[in-house]
Amino acid sequence: MKLYCLQHAEFDGPAFLPQWAAKTDHTLSTVLVHAGQRLPLVSDFDGLIVMGGPMSLRDEPIYPWIADERRLIEQALLADKPVFGICLGAQLLAEVLGAPVTAGAHPEIGWFPVQTTTAARDSWPGECLPPQFETFFWHQDTFGIPQGATRIARTDAYENQGFVWERHIGLQFHLEVTPEWAAMLVARDAEQLADHRFICSADRILAQAHHQYRQNNAIMASILERWTTIGSRHDRQT
């Protein structure tokens, strides 16, 4: 498949995703949206990955490309081309599908356990998701679950951490995390690491064992493989 990845900040790149693509038959092209690079046309890709970023969807007056991305996601859904939203990308996907995206009660930053919902086991990524695993977060906004979608993950901080709608998926957390990327975020945004129940210290983030990164990347690779191979809407309905 020909995949396009939309990146919203220099430090919020695709992390593990290029490594995964290099080991598959898929091609992955990255568009630096924040740098003014042109968004692809729907005809340019077979699947769309929308990354995270430090901005909020409420910042649309500052970042007019948010509206352009919203339209591109709408067009991808209409064309039945799979969309994978991560963090900000998941919020955009949820919003396009009619769910609210709001400021959360508090940030959620660092490594925390995720619980997979019972309903997730019957969804297409269900077999890829362990019942519980630790993963990486850096967000405060949160999304509702779109009508007709399946909530697949929760944490103690927020009930809605992931959903699937047909062949599309949104995850609030970062299975694509790498040690280098996490260290870069800590160095850049250390002032956000306040003393809070749902914020890890810099030392806690940087001391995370490498096998946790490998586990997260393995889960991401498994989900991506399912995401790129499940059939079209017509195939799923016949």
Residue, then its C-alpha position, 0 to 999 in steps of 0.5 A: m500500500k502507498l501510505y501518507c503520514l501527516q506530521h504536525a511538528e518537527f518533534d512529533g514525527p512518525a518515530f517507529l513507523p518508518q522502521w515498520a514500513a521498511k520491513t514491509d511492502h508498504t511505502l510511507s511518505t511524510v508530509l510536514v503540514h506545519a511547514g506548509q507542504r501540500l496535503p496529498l490528494v485522496s488519489d495519492f494514497d491507499g491509507l492515511i496516518v494522521m500524527g499527533g502535535p502540540m496544538s489543539l483543534r480549538d487552535e484552528p484560527i492559528y493553524p488553518w491547515i486543521a480545516d484542510e486536514r478535516r476535509l482530507i479525512e472526510q474525503a478518505l472516509l468517503a473513498d473508503k480509504p483507511v485512516f489511522g489517527i494518533c493523538l491529535g489525529a485521533q481527535l480529528l478522526a473522532e470530530v469528523l465522525g461527529a464526536p466532540v473533542t474537548a479539553g480534558a480535566h488534566p494532562e496525561i503525560g508519560w507511561f501508564p497502563v491501558q485496559t482493553t475493553t471487552a468490546a475491543r475483543d470482537s473488533w478487527p484490532g482486538e487480537c492485536l491488543p493485550p488485555q492490559f499494557e503500558t504505553f506512552f501518553w502526552h495530551q490533555d484534550t480528549f474525544g467522545i466515541p463516534q456513533g457506531a464506533t467501538r471503544i477499544a481502550r481506557t485508562d484511569a485518567y480517561e475512559n476514551q483512549g481508542f476507537v474503531w469505526e469500520r476499518h478506521i482507528g483512532l488511538q490517543f496513545h503512542l504505540e509508535v514511541t521510541p526512546e529517542w522520541a520520548a527523550m526529545l519530548v522530555a527535553r523540549d517540554a520539561e516544564q509540563l512535567a509537573d507533580h501530578r497523579f497523571i504526569c510522570s517525572a522526566d526521570r521516570i520517562l527516561a528510565q523506561a525499560h527498552h523492552q516496553y518500547r519493543q512491546n509497544n512497537a510490536i503492538m503497533a506493527s500488529i495493528l498496522e498489518r491488520w489495518t492495511t489488510i482488512g477489506s473494503r466496505h464492500d468486502r466487509q458487507t458481503 
